[in-house]
Amino acid sequence: MKKIVTCRLGVIIVALIAAPEVASAQTDEIQVYDASHAAPGVFNLTWHNNFTPSGVKTPAFPGAIIADKSLNGVPEWAYGVTDWFETGLYLPLYSRDKNYGTTLDGFKLRELFTVPHADDRTFVYGVNFEFSVNSKHWDASRFTSEIRPIIGWHLKPVDIIVNPILDTAYDGIKNLDFAPNARIAYNFSPTFAIAAEEYADFGPLRALYSRSDQAHQLYGVVDYSSKFLDIEAGVGFGLTDASDKLTLKLLLMRDLNGRKNTGSARAFPTPASAVSPNPASTTGERH
């Protein structure tokens, strides 16, 4: 079994990096992954929405959606296959901006591999792969993907999570775009936490952007979990000229079957364990 899993991961990584530059674009998901996911046999729905009251006013590429005063979102449908593997589908991905109005932007497939029972461990790790099909106004490339390593510590009551993401437009290793994010959270109870999250885009590995051209956003986040619904809300502030100045995010999460909501979205902990994009024009996402 371990040989099969290792072979599958290797094939995915080679396919992502071996296949013409990643342009910084909009995003539908502003979230740090902490290696938790839906239990085997459980379907989970996460509804992502983010609104940018004050953002970058120039398009990331000709014909792109304008970040300023735009709304972006997507329902994320996930299924727990095993205790170490979750698969997901983002559909429909949608936006509303001042130039195009309401548009459909494409879809994504997701494959998440993690250490089993991450919520109950001190040190957690995993890797997430996303495969995106984009509309011409959402991304400069029709097909894009991300490789998202997950490294974290549940220190109770503090969580520290890092996602050193690499984005690709299938144009080779030298053009991989480094867009990491990180989260530090304090869990007041099994159902309530506050966190600081940072999302960045440093540019392609072959020639990282100068400091002024890098995108950095710092978010203040509140998480609340109940047996019916998990909620994550945050306010993000741009730290550079290349960042959106103000972004609001809201995630609503619920298991669709099973006896209770497990909080399977990666950014928030399950109630049982009390432990716990890439922002518009900030992470160059895809997603």
C-alpha atoms as one frame of an Amber mdcrd trajectory, in Angstrom:
protein
   0.000   0.000   0.000   2.783   2.451   0.883   4.520   1.732  -2.435   1.298
   2.396  -4.358   0.695   5.706  -2.548   4.317   6.832  -3.038   4.144   5.997
  -6.747   0.878   7.916  -7.147   2.267  11.008  -5.417   5.392  10.873  -7.556
   3.391  10.701 -10.790   1.283  13.701  -9.730   4.319  15.824  -8.841   6.135
  15.052 -12.107   3.010  15.837 -14.125   2.597  19.170 -12.374   6.126  20.504
 -12.851   7.336  18.943 -16.101   4.742  20.204 -18.432   4.634  27.214 -20.843
   4.511  32.112 -16.519   2.058  32.169 -13.622   0.225  35.489 -13.575  -1.104
  36.763 -10.270  -4.867  36.469 -10.516  -8.062  36.199  -8.507  -8.800  33.457
  -6.000 -11.875  31.674  -4.737 -10.361  30.144  -1.569  -8.572  31.969   1.253
  -7.707  29.201   3.675  -4.786  27.563   5.473  -4.863  23.745   5.426  -4.082
  21.987   8.710  -4.214  18.319   7.500  -7.682  17.591   8.900 -10.390  16.345
   6.535 -13.681  14.473   6.294 -13.867  11.058   7.934 -14.046   8.008   5.639
 -17.461   7.820   3.982 -18.428  11.405   4.906 -19.410  14.069   2.365 -18.587
  17.655   3.365 -19.574  20.999   1.858 -17.559  24.198   2.360 -18.975  27.386
   0.822 -16.175  29.900   0.200 -16.894  33.601  -0.339 -14.587  36.597  -0.316
 -15.266  40.258  -1.093 -12.656  42.955  -1.765 -13.973  46.433  -0.814 -10.590
  47.985  -1.667  -8.331  46.086  -4.007  -5.928  46.310  -6.903  -7.610  48.310
  -9.674  -5.575  47.063 -12.625  -6.065  43.590 -14.154  -3.437  40.933 -13.457
  -3.408  40.218 -17.223  -5.342  41.629 -20.218  -9.043  40.883 -19.806  -8.787
  39.693 -16.208 -11.402  40.291 -13.523 -10.613  43.415 -11.494  -9.993  42.648
  -7.820 -11.337  45.988  -6.543 -14.929  45.595  -5.293 -15.160  42.033  -6.590
 -16.937  39.044  -5.032 -15.458  35.577  -5.583 -16.637  32.242  -4.303 -17.212
  28.544  -4.812 -18.883  25.547  -3.154 -16.274  22.917  -2.304 -17.615  19.346
  -2.305 -15.366  16.910  -0.421 -15.454  13.186   0.337 -13.365  11.286   2.875
 -12.013   8.216   1.086  -9.749   6.893   3.868  -8.326   8.286   7.109  -5.368
   9.631   5.075  -7.019  10.651   1.777  -9.785  13.111   0.833 -10.927  14.056
  -2.667 -12.740  17.249  -3.594 -14.472  19.223  -6.350 -14.842  23.022  -6.534
 -17.926  23.795  -8.651 -19.275  26.244  -9.712 -16.528  28.847  -9.301 -18.124
  32.301  -9.664 -17.302  36.011  -9.534 -18.958  39.386  -9.709 -16.937  42.480
 -10.610 -17.580  45.974 -11.977 -16.520  45.096 -15.527 -18.008  41.671 -16.252
 -20.862  41.476 -13.769 -21.598  37.898 -12.689 -19.450  35.224 -14.347 -18.568
  31.545 -14.074 -14.816  31.037 -13.809 -14.097  27.311 -14.132 -13.691  24.403
 -11.718 -11.046  22.541  -9.685 -10.291  18.985  -8.628  -8.456  18.369  -5.344
  -6.517  15.400  -3.912  -5.495  15.708  -0.229  -3.099  13.234   1.432  -2.406
  13.589   5.174  -1.190  11.813   8.255  -4.191   9.896   9.698  -6.180  11.492
  12.550  -4.358  14.816  12.322  -6.657  16.530  14.827  -5.421  14.196  17.577
  -1.683  14.630  16.868   0.831  17.244  17.990   2.819  17.270  14.738   0.850
  17.025  11.498   1.795  16.930   7.843   0.367  16.257   4.411   0.229  17.472
   0.834  -2.619  18.765  -1.322  -2.800  18.789  -5.123  -5.253  20.926  -7.087
  -5.967  20.799 -10.823  -7.803  23.849 -12.228  -9.609  24.525 -15.496  -9.933
  28.313 -15.828 -12.034  30.716 -17.852 -10.104  33.282 -19.912 -10.969  36.126
 -17.495 -10.019  34.135 -14.354  -6.439  33.154 -15.218  -4.020  33.793 -18.060
  -3.559  30.013 -18.405  -6.370  27.622 -19.222  -4.911  24.896 -16.990  -3.141
  25.512 -13.661  -2.352  23.545 -10.512  -0.953  23.877  -7.012   1.248  21.717
  -4.833   0.490  22.539  -1.179   2.695  20.915   1.477   1.153  21.028   4.964
   3.275  21.268   8.119   1.852  22.068  11.538   1.844  21.736  15.299  -1.213
  21.463  17.579   0.292  22.648  20.860  -3.011  23.070  22.744  -4.214  25.736
  22.946  -1.958  27.163  20.201  -1.834  25.929  16.596   0.975  26.773  14.160
   0.374  25.800  10.527   2.464  26.492   7.406   1.550  25.834   3.753   4.575
  26.547   1.472   2.548  26.466  -1.760   3.951  26.161  -5.266   1.685  27.142
  -8.185   2.238  26.030 -11.760   0.846  26.724 -15.234   2.600  23.607 -16.542
   5.541  25.651 -17.818   8.423  23.944 -16.044  10.152  23.882 -12.670  11.860
  27.267 -13.095   8.486  29.000 -13.393   6.944  27.498 -10.250   5.378  30.373
  -8.285   6.050  30.489  -4.518   2.837  31.542  -2.730   3.040  30.407   0.927
   0.510  30.967   3.674   0.609  30.440   7.430  -1.654  30.483  10.476  -1.215
  30.941  14.228  -4.372  30.238  16.225  -5.406  30.315  19.864  -8.226  27.935
  20.837 -10.303  29.320  23.708 -12.506  26.218  23.689 -13.329  23.237  21.483
 -15.720  25.502  19.536 -14.111  28.951  19.439 -10.739  30.202  18.207  -9.062
  33.344  16.929  -6.148  33.372  14.502  -3.727  35.458  12.501  -3.113  34.308
   8.929  -0.637  35.545   6.344  -0.937  34.985   2.579   1.859  35.884   0.190
   3.050  35.651  -3.403   6.832  35.919  -3.830   6.765  35.210  -7.562   8.506
  32.566  -9.684  11.408  30.650  -8.170  13.718  31.579 -11.051  13.386  35.310
 -10.255  11.472  36.262  -7.120   9.680  39.600  -7.179  11.168  42.648  -5.486
   9.672  43.459  -2.077   7.394  46.154  -3.527   6.030  43.776  -6.179   5.345
  40.916  -3.778   1.818  40.433  -2.459   1.336  40.094   1.315  -1.946  40.133
   3.241  -2.432  39.716   6.992  -5.804  38.403   8.208  -7.524  38.477  11.563
  -9.763  35.402  11.749 -12.526  34.100  14.029 -13.625  30.436  13.991 -16.801
  29.043  15.526 -17.911  25.412  15.441 -21.235  23.809  16.326 -22.822  20.435
  15.640 -24.773  22.014  12.767 -22.307  24.385  11.105 -18.707  25.595  11.241
 -18.021  29.253  10.470 -14.742  30.979   9.645 -14.723  34.748   9.082 -11.775
  37.039   8.532 -10.611  40.518   7.540  -7.422  40.865   5.513  -5.189  43.926
   5.167  -2.660  44.431   2.367   0.925  45.090   3.435   2.396  46.058   0.029
   1.334  48.065  -3.025   0.837  44.827  -4.955  -1.706  43.560  -2.389  -5.418
  44.196  -2.093  -5.875  46.737   0.691  -8.944  45.164   2.290 -10.529  41.730
   1.797 -13.327  40.014   3.713 -13.641  36.234   3.774 -16.410  33.898   4.958
 -16.427  30.098   4.993 -19.461  28.008   5.943 -18.777  24.281   6.497 -20.992
  21.293   7.166 -20.900  17.514   6.861 -23.760  16.334   4.645 -24.053  12.865
   6.155 -23.019  11.155   9.368 -24.222  11.789  12.885 -22.507  15.100  13.508
 -20.638  17.908  11.847 -16.922  17.076  11.956 -15.565  20.434  10.869 -13.674
  18.758   8.057 -12.577  21.954   6.355  -8.829  22.200   6.694  -8.720  25.567
   8.409 -10.710  24.752  11.545 -10.492  22.023  14.173 -13.012  19.384  14.972
 -14.969  20.077  18.178 -13.678  16.824  19.648 -10.032  17.839  19.531 -10.138
  21.550  20.351  -7.487  22.245  17.732  -7.946  23.771  14.709  -5.160  31.536
  -1.552  -4.883  32.558  -1.741  -6.426  36.025  -1.353  -7.493  37.966  -4.438
  -4.386  39.000  -6.327  -2.290  37.830  -3.364  -1.619  34.139  -3.907  -1.781
  33.863  -7.653  -4.393  31.256  -7.389  -5.983  29.323  -9.539  -6.450  28.565
  -6.337
